[in-house]
Amino acid sequence: MSESRAATAPPRGPVDPVKVLLHRHRDLCERAVDPLEIAAGLEAHGVTDRTAARFRHRDVFSLAEELYARVPRGGAAAPDAAPGRDRAGEPERPWLPAALLPGAVCGLTAAGHALTTGPLRLALTTAGALGLVGAGVWCVRRGPLRAPGRGVPGMPVWTPLLVLYAAFGDGLLGQLLRGGVDRTWSPATGAVLGLALAVPPAAGCARLYAVRAGRRLAGSRGLTDFTARARPLLLAVVALQLCALAGLLALARLVPGTVPGAFAPAVALGLLLFLARLLAVHGYAEAASAGLGAACAAEGLACVSVLAGRLPGGGALGVPVRAVVDAWGPAAVPTLACGAAALALLVHAAAVLSRASAHTRRL
C-alpha cells in the first residue's frame, strides 16, 4: 500500500471504524445467521459499496464478512438457519393443498350457480363467495404467499371488492350508463374461476423468485452485481405468472355453465394481485396496499361519476367514463384501473426487490 493510501485509510486500534460500525449494528450482527443477512441489513441502513471502501473493504459483502466474524457465537446454529424453514424461521409446511383450495371452492360455486335457480342459487352463491374469501385467507397465510408480520393493510377489503367488480362490475356499469339498474345480470364466473385457478402458479412463482433471488444474493460480490442479476429474474417470474394466468383464464372460459366475462380486465387484476402479494411477502406492504386501493377507488369512482352525472348540474362528471365505454366497452374501466396499478407496482418492485435487504430472513 502506498503512503498516501495509508494516510487516508481509517486507523485501527482504539478508533477502529469497523468496531464502531459493529457497535452501531450489534443487534443486526448478533441476530444474523450468515454474512449475507448482515450485508442486506447494512444496505437497508444506507451502507453502500462506496461506504465500505472507507473501511478498507471492496464491497458491503466483504465488510459484512468481517462483522460476522467479529461477533462471538456459540456452536449451535440459529433456529431459522436450519434447513426446512421458511423466511420467517418457521418450519415449512406443504403449501400446494392450500393454494388449490380457492380454485376448488370457486369451481364448486360456479357449478352450483349454473345448475340451480331462484333462492337456492342465491344461497349457494353467497355460501360459495364466503367460502372463497376464507380459502383465500387460508392460502395467503401458508407457504410462499405467507407474509408473517407484514400483512397488507386494507387487503382483506380491497381484494374482495376487486374480485366482486370483476364478477359484477361490467354489468353494473353498463346498466348505470343506460339509465339505472332495472334487471339482474349474470356474473362473470369464468373470470373469477380463472383467477382462483391461478393461485397455485402464483404461489409457485413466488417461491421460485425467493429461492432464485437468494441464490443470486449468495453468488454476488457487490450490491450493484446483485441488482443487475435480480431485476431480470423478477421480470422473468412476472412473465411466467402472466402466461400461466392468461392460460388458466382462457381455460376457465371454456368450462360449461360459466359466463366468460372480459379477458383483459381479469388478466390485469390477476397481475395486480400477484405483484401486490409479492411486494408484501418481501416487506413492502404499504406499496401493495396503495396499488390495490388505487385500483379499487378508480373502479368505484367510475360508477359514482356516472350516477353523479345525472344530478342537476353534474352532467359533465360522467362524460369521461361514458367516452371510455363508448370507445372500448365497459371492460375498459377495470382494465385501465388494474393495469395502471399493476404497472406502477411492477416499476416499484423492480426498484425495491432488487435490493439485498428485500431477501433477508425477517424475525
Buried (B, 14 or more C-beta within 10 A) or exposed (E): EEEEEEEEBEEEEEEBBBBEBBEEBEEBBBBBBBBBBBBBBBBBEEBBBEBBBEBBBEBBBBBBBBBBEEBEEEEEEBEBBEEEBBBBBEEBEEBEBBBBBBBBBBBBBBBBBBEBEEEEBEEBBEBBBEBBBEBBEBBBEBBBBBBBEBBBBBBEEBBBBBBBBBBBBBBBBBBBBEEEEEEEEEBBBBBBBBBBBBBBBBBBBBBBBBEBBBEBBEEBEBBEBBBEBBBEBBEBBBEBBBEBBBBBBBEBBEBEEBBBBBBBBBBBBBBBBBBBBBBBBBBBBBBBBBBBBBBBBBBBBBBBBBEBBEEEEEEEBBEEBBEBBEEEBBBBBBBBBBBBBBBBBBEBBBEBBBBBBBBBBBE
